[in-house]
């Protein structure tokens, strides 16, 4: 069965993680881990804290150390109507890509159809000015309002101070109540910049990282600041800022030369690392903006294994999974996840895909 039909499934509401594991009585690293082996289609069920059993000395875990911003702000139109403004991507010259959603009760719902030049009021006298739809060439459905806008912000204090005072984490309708920003951070975040948490690494704890390093697993960082997702339309990702340090590139290249596995912790890591990888698999350090979309046709050059959450039906990330492991294996794994009651979304369970 083709991937686009086999994974066009209905996600049962009971498999949506509506709250952090800690609220369910679990430690971070007690979420479930499904390990799928591409070589023989074998699937193993475990807890995340047991991930070391599936890694070997010399393997490399590549992590995204981007921290999560309190990127949502209350806003008001000129007529006083409330909106929620989501900061997505910080552009050069101080501009931002933003998303606007209408409020229904305490939850954000549909996109707001803004106009060029519109000025929105923010808390403490802040102002957001909307200039133009961002990348309008990607709007494909006639009559659908632009989801993302290029905007400038005029704030009374620095951005990070302002977000500490007035911002809150972006959440979607499946998360029924607000949670503090600490629940949306990985333990190794070093540089705030993501609109949404790079959630594949959420289950790591300092103790688990120490155990893996003592086991001989190399852990190296990079940065990719994630923008807001569109759960409604499954758009391909927009430009996002990334940085691959020289030491990370050297470690990955050495592991590949030694026949060791390069495990990306999250799809953001795949996108950043593969942006600077040549066709022969050699990774180069660098930074900039990436629009790379991984497809089976493009394939993967440096990454050989992936730790990730479970993705929504028809999500564009599924093409990346197919590029890594093939449509048949991903369909098999997702059928098993649905049967086994694994939880989806940023507070859910995790999937480790190991190579041939």
Secondary structure, DSSP 8 states (H G I E B T S, - for coil): --HHHHT-----GGGB--S-GGGGT--GGGSEEEEEETTTTEEEEEEGGGGGGG--TT-EEEEE-EEE---EEEEE-TT--EEEEEEEEE-GGG-EEEEEEEEETTEEEEE----TT-EEEEGGG-EEEEEEETTGGG--STT---SEEEEEEE-SS-HHHHHHHH-B----TTS-S---GGGG--TT--EEEESS--GGGTT--HHHHHHHHHHT-EEEEEEE------TTT------EEEEE-HHHHHHHHHHHHTT--EEEESHHHHHHHHHTB-TTS-B--EEEEE-----TTT--SS--EEEE----TT-THHHHHHHHH-HHHHHHHHHHHHHHT--BSTTS-EEEEE--
